[in-house]
Amino acid sequence: MEDIERAADALRRGDLVVYPTETVYGLGADALDETAVERVFDAKRRSRENPVSLAVPDVATALEYVDPTEREQAFMDEFLPGPVTVLCRRTDAVPDVLTAGRECVGVRVPDHDLALELLARVAPITATSANVSGRESVRRPADLDREIRDAAAVVLDGGETGDTGSTVVDVERGEILRRGANADAVETWLAEQ
């Protein structure tokens, strides 16, 4: 619990935190704090043209930041929490820096106790892999890129995670943008709904 509190305090201060999910380790910052989000892009050496998703503790909290269609809502109710990222129209609360100016933002509710404990204290936070862009995603804290470790105020150790990133879905278009965990079930749902 002490580590969770340290991580939550760090996020509230605008610092970065590495946290486990059921897929890979994520790099978290206050998703509504433009300066903190900029730190995520800097640490990852990520192009500002590539949007970053946000993580929340549950679908109800997501509704404070996105305005889903009925189909998107049904999808979220079916698959979240879980290893999927759902694109939805963002509300005005979500800063342009997070979405690269796009109308939609990816929403993630990780199915991992430690991540959910953190999100119960501070949300939304960024949901992007804890690696320098172009390098392998991280499944164990020991494998973190030095740049990420140096940039993070706290690293939450949740042991080894899964072996692939989340599946990214544009539900309205019925399209999987990135295949990851649970992609087959997502594909089936999209075809049947």
Contacts in CASP RR format, 6 or more apart in sequence:
PFRMAT RR
TARGET T0000
AUTHOR 0000-0000-0000
METHOD contacts of the structure
MODEL  1
MEDIERAADALRRGDLVVYPTETVYGLGADALDETAVERVFDAKRRSREN
PVSLAVPDVATALEYVDPTEREQAFMDEFLPGPVTVLCRRTDAVPDVLTA
GRECVGVRVPDHDLALELLARVAPITATSANVSGRESVRRPADLDREIRD
AAAVVLDGGETGDTGSTVVDVERGEILRRGANADAVETWLAEQ
3 154 0 8 1.000
3 156 0 8 1.000
3 157 0 8 1.000
4 114 0 8 1.000
4 117 0 8 1.000
4 118 0 8 1.000
4 121 0 8 1.000
4 156 0 8 1.000
5 121 0 8 1.000
6 154 0 8 1.000
7 17 0 8 1.000
7 19 0 8 1.000
7 118 0 8 1.000
7 154 0 8 1.000
7 156 0 8 1.000
8 118 0 8 1.000
8 121 0 8 1.000
8 122 0 8 1.000
10 16 0 8 1.000
10 17 0 8 1.000
10 153 0 8 1.000
10 154 0 8 1.000
11 17 0 8 1.000
11 28 0 8 1.000
11 29 0 8 1.000
11 30 0 8 1.000
11 36 0 8 1.000
11 118 0 8 1.000
11 122 0 8 1.000
11 125 0 8 1.000
12 30 0 8 1.000
12 122 0 8 1.000
13 153 0 8 1.000
14 29 0 8 1.000
14 30 0 8 1.000
14 33 0 8 1.000
14 35 0 8 1.000
14 36 0 8 1.000
14 39 0 8 1.000
15 29 0 8 1.000
15 36 0 8 1.000
15 39 0 8 1.000
15 152 0 8 1.000
15 153 0 8 1.000
15 154 0 8 1.000
16 27 0 8 1.000
16 28 0 8 1.000
16 29 0 8 1.000
16 36 0 8 1.000
16 39 0 8 1.000
16 40 0 8 1.000
16 43 0 8 1.000
16 151 0 8 1.000
16 152 0 8 1.000
16 153 0 8 1.000
17 27 0 8 1.000
17 28 0 8 1.000
17 29 0 8 1.000
17 118 0 8 1.000
17 125 0 8 1.000
17 152 0 8 1.000
17 153 0 8 1.000
17 154 0 8 1.000
17 155 0 8 1.000
17 156 0 8 1.000
18 25 0 8 1.000
18 26 0 8 1.000
18 27 0 8 1.000
18 28 0 8 1.000
18 130 0 8 1.000
18 141 0 8 1.000
18 144 0 8 1.000
18 148 0 8 1.000
18 149 0 8 1.000
18 152 0 8 1.000
18 154 0 8 1.000
18 155 0 8 1.000
18 156 0 8 1.000
19 25 0 8 1.000
19 26 0 8 1.000
19 28 0 8 1.000
19 114 0 8 1.000
19 115 0 8 1.000
19 118 0 8 1.000
19 125 0 8 1.000
19 130 0 8 1.000
19 156 0 8 1.000
20 26 0 8 1.000
20 112 0 8 1.000
20 114 0 8 1.000
20 115 0 8 1.000
20 156 0 8 1.000
20 157 0 8 1.000
20 158 0 8 1.000
20 159 0 8 1.000
20 161 0 8 1.000
21 83 0 8 1.000
21 108 0 8 1.000
21 110 0 8 1.000
21 111 0 8 1.000
21 112 0 8 1.000
21 115 0 8 1.000
21 127 0 8 1.000
21 161 0 8 1.000
21 166 0 8 1.000
22 82 0 8 1.000
22 83 0 8 1.000
22 110 0 8 1.000
22 111 0 8 1.000
22 112 0 8 1.000
22 161 0 8 1.000
22 162 0 8 1.000
22 181 0 8 1.000
23 83 0 8 1.000
23 110 0 8 1.000
23 137 0 8 1.000
23 161 0 8 1.000
23 162 0 8 1.000
23 164 0 8 1.000
23 165 0 8 1.000
23 166 0 8 1.000
23 180 0 8 1.000
23 181 0 8 1.000
24 129 0 8 1.000
24 130 0 8 1.000
24 137 0 8 1.000
24 138 0 8 1.000
24 139 0 8 1.000
24 161 0 8 1.000
24 162 0 8 1.000
24 164 0 8 1.000
24 165 0 8 1.000
25 129 0 8 1.000
25 130 0 8 1.000
25 137 0 8 1.000
25 138 0 8 1.000
25 139 0 8 1.000
25 140 0 8 1.000
25 141 0 8 1.000
25 144 0 8 1.000
25 161 0 8 1.000
26 127 0 8 1.000
26 128 0 8 1.000
26 129 0 8 1.000
26 130 0 8 1.000
26 138 0 8 1.000
27 40 0 8 1.000
27 43 0 8 1.000
27 44 0 8 1.000
27 126 0 8 1.000
27 128 0 8 1.000
27 129 0 8 1.000
27 130 0 8 1.000
27 131 0 8 1.000
27 148 0 8 1.000
27 152 0 8 1.000
28 40 0 8 1.000
28 55 0 8 1.000
28 125 0 8 1.000
28 126 0 8 1.000
28 127 0 8 1.000
28 128 0 8 1.000
28 130 0 8 1.000
29 36 0 8 1.000
29 37 0 8 1.000
29 39 0 8 1.000
29 40 0 8 1.000
29 125 0 8 1.000
29 126 0 8 1.000
30 36 0 8 1.000
30 37 0 8 1.000
30 122 0 8 1.000
30 124 0 8 1.000
30 125 0 8 1.000
31 37 0 8 1.000
31 52 0 8 1.000
31 54 0 8 1.000
31 55 0 8 1.000
31 65 0 8 1.000
31 94 0 8 1.000
31 95 0 8 1.000
31 98 0 8 1.000
31 124 0 8 1.000
31 125 0 8 1.000
31 126 0 8 1.000
32 93 0 8 1.000
32 94 0 8 1.000
32 95 0 8 1.000
32 124 0 8 1.000
34 95 0 8 1.000
34 97 0 8 1.000
36 126 0 8 1.000
37 52 0 8 1.000
37 95 0 8 1.000
37 97 0 8 1.000
37 98 0 8 1.000
37 126 0 8 1.000
38 97 0 8 1.000
39 151 0 8 1.000
40 46 0 8 1.000
40 52 0 8 1.000
40 126 0 8 1.000
40 128 0 8 1.000
41 47 0 8 1.000
41 48 0 8 1.000
41 52 0 8 1.000
41 97 0 8 1.000
42 151 0 8 1.000
43 132 0 8 1.000
43 147 0 8 1.000
43 148 0 8 1.000
43 151 0 8 1.000
43 152 0 8 1.000
44 128 0 8 1.000
44 131 0 8 1.000
44 132 0 8 1.000
44 133 0 8 1.000
44 148 0 8 1.000
45 132 0 8 1.000
45 133 0 8 1.000
45 147 0 8 1.000
46 52 0 8 1.000
46 128 0 8 1.000
46 133 0 8 1.000
47 133 0 8 1.000
48 97 0 8 1.000
48 100 0 8 1.000
49 100 0 8 1.000
50 100 0 8 1.000
50 133 0 8 1.000
51 98 0 8 1.000
51 99 0 8 1.000
51 100 0 8 1.000
51 101 0 8 1.000
51 102 0 8 1.000
51 105 0 8 1.000
51 106 0 8 1.000
52 98 0 8 1.000
52 99 0 8 1.000
52 126 0 8 1.000
52 127 0 8 1.000
52 128 0 8 1.000
53 85 0 8 1.000
53 105 0 8 1.000
53 106 0 8 1.000
53 107 0 8 1.000
53 108 0 8 1.000
53 126 0 8 1.000
53 127 0 8 1.000
53 128 0 8 1.000
53 168 0 8 1.000
54 65 0 8 1.000
54 94 0 8 1.000
54 98 0 8 1.000
54 105 0 8 1.000
54 106 0 8 1.000
54 107 0 8 1.000
54 108 0 8 1.000
54 124 0 8 1.000
54 125 0 8 1.000
54 126 0 8 1.000
54 127 0 8 1.000
55 107 0 8 1.000
55 108 0 8 1.000
55 109 0 8 1.000
55 110 0 8 1.000
55 115 0 8 1.000
55 119 0 8 1.000
55 123 0 8 1.000
55 124 0 8 1.000
55 125 0 8 1.000
55 126 0 8 1.000
55 127 0 8 1.000
56 62 0 8 1.000
56 65 0 8 1.000
56 107 0 8 1.000
56 108 0 8 1.000
56 109 0 8 1.000
56 119 0 8 1.000
56 123 0 8 1.000
56 124 0 8 1.000
57 109 0 8 1.000
57 116 0 8 1.000
57 119 0 8 1.000
57 120 0 8 1.000
57 123 0 8 1.000
58 80 0 8 1.000
58 81 0 8 1.000
58 109 0 8 1.000
59 73 0 8 1.000
59 76 0 8 1.000
59 77 0 8 1.000
59 80 0 8 1.000
59 109 0 8 1.000
61 119 0 8 1.000
61 123 0 8 1.000
61 124 0 8 1.000
62 68 0 8 1.000
62 76 0 8 1.000
62 80 0 8 1.000
62 88 0 8 1.000
62 107 0 8 1.000
62 109 0 8 1.000
64 91 0 8 1.000
64 93 0 8 1.000
65 90 0 8 1.000
65 91 0 8 1.000
65 93 0 8 1.000
65 94 0 8 1.000
65 105 0 8 1.000
65 107 0 8 1.000
65 124 0 8 1.000
66 88 0 8 1.000
66 89 0 8 1.000
66 90 0 8 1.000
66 91 0 8 1.000
66 94 0 8 1.000
66 105 0 8 1.000
66 106 0 8 1.000
66 107 0 8 1.000
67 88 0 8 1.000
67 89 0 8 1.000
67 90 0 8 1.000
67 91 0 8 1.000
68 76 0 8 1.000
68 86 0 8 1.000
68 88 0 8 1.000
68 89 0 8 1.000
69 88 0 8 1.000
69 89 0 8 1.000
69 171 0 8 1.000
69 172 0 8 1.000
71 171 0 8 1.000
71 172 0 8 1.000
71 193 0 8 1.000
72 86 0 8 1.000
72 88 0 8 1.000
72 171 0 8 1.000
72 172 0 8 1.000
74 193 0 8 1.000
75 86 0 8 1.000
75 169 0 8 1.000
75 171 0 8 1.000
75 189 0 8 1.000
75 193 0 8 1.000
76 86 0 8 1.000
76 107 0 8 1.000
76 109 0 8 1.000
78 189 0 8 1.000
79 86 0 8 1.000
79 182 0 8 1.000
79 185 0 8 1.000
79 186 0 8 1.000
79 189 0 8 1.000
80 86 0 8 1.000
80 107 0 8 1.000
80 108 0 8 1.000
80 109 0 8 1.000
81 109 0 8 1.000
81 110 0 8 1.000
81 111 0 8 1.000
81 116 0 8 1.000
82 109 0 8 1.000
82 110 0 8 1.000
82 111 0 8 1.000
82 166 0 8 1.000
82 181 0 8 1.000
82 182 0 8 1.000
83 110 0 8 1.000
83 111 0 8 1.000
83 165 0 8 1.000
83 166 0 8 1.000
83 167 0 8 1.000
83 180 0 8 1.000
83 181 0 8 1.000
83 182 0 8 1.000
84 108 0 8 1.000
84 166 0 8 1.000
84 167 0 8 1.000
84 168 0 8 1.000
84 169 0 8 1.000
84 181 0 8 1.000
84 182 0 8 1.000
84 186 0 8 1.000
85 106 0 8 1.000
85 107 0 8 1.000
85 108 0 8 1.000
85 127 0 8 1.000
85 166 0 8 1.000
85 167 0 8 1.000
85 168 0 8 1.000
85 169 0 8 1.000
86 106 0 8 1.000
86 107 0 8 1.000
86 108 0 8 1.000
86 169 0 8 1.000
86 171 0 8 1.000
87 104 0 8 1.000
87 105 0 8 1.000
87 106 0 8 1.000
87 107 0 8 1.000
87 168 0 8 1.000
87 169 0 8 1.000
87 170 0 8 1.000
87 171 0 8 1.000
87 172 0 8 1.000
87 177 0 8 1.000
88 104 0 8 1.000
88 105 0 8 1.000
88 106 0 8 1.000
88 107 0 8 1.000
89 103 0 8 1.000
89 104 0 8 1.000
90 99 0 8 1.000
90 103 0 8 1.000
90 104 0 8 1.000
90 105 0 8 1.000
94 105 0 8 1.000
98 105 0 8 1.000
98 126 0 8 1.000
99 105 0 8 1.000
106 127 0 8 1.000
106 168 0 8 1.000
108 127 0 8 1.000
108 166 0 8 1.000
110 116 0 8 1.000
110 119 0 8 1.000
110 127 0 8 1.000
112 158 0 8 1.000
112 161 0 8 1.000
114 156 0 8 1.000
114 158 0 8 1.000
118 125 0 8 1.000
118 156 0 8 1.000
119 125 0 8 1.000
129 137 0 8 1.000
129 138 0 8 1.000
129 165 0 8 1.000
130 137 0 8 1.000
130 138 0 8 1.000
130 144 0 8 1.000
130 148 0 8 1.000
130 152 0 8 1.000
131 137 0 8 1.000
131 138 0 8 1.000
131 144 0 8 1.000
131 145 0 8 1.000
131 148 0 8 1.000
132 145 0 8 1.000
132 147 0 8 1.000
132 148 0 8 1.000
135 145 0 8 1.000
136 143 0 8 1.000
137 164 0 8 1.000
137 165 0 8 1.000
138 144 0 8 1.000
138 145 0 8 1.000
138 148 0 8 1.000
139 160 0 8 1.000
139 161 0 8 1.000
139 162 0 8 1.000
139 163 0 8 1.000
140 159 0 8 1.000
140 160 0 8 1.000
140 161 0 8 1.000
141 155 0 8 1.000
141 157 0 8 1.000
141 158 0 8 1.000
141 159 0 8 1.000
144 152 0 8 1.000
144 155 0 8 1.000
149 155 0 8 1.000
162 181 0 8 1.000
164 180 0 8 1.000
164 181 0 8 1.000
165 178 0 8 1.000
165 180 0 8 1.000
165 181 0 8 1.000
166 178 0 8 1.000
166 180 0 8 1.000
166 181 0 8 1.000
167 176 0 8 1.000
167 178 0 8 1.000
167 179 0 8 1.000
167 180 0 8 1.000
167 181 0 8 1.000
167 182 0 8 1.000
167 183 0 8 1.000
167 186 0 8 1.000
168 176 0 8 1.000
168 177 0 8 1.000
168 178 0 8 1.000
169 175 0 8 1.000
169 176 0 8 1.000
169 177 0 8 1.000
169 186 0 8 1.000
169 190 0 8 1.000
170 176 0 8 1.000
170 177 0 8 1.000
171 190 0 8 1.000
174 190 0 8 1.000
175 190 0 8 1.000
176 183 0 8 1.000
176 186 0 8 1.000
176 187 0 8 1.000
176 190 0 8 1.000
END
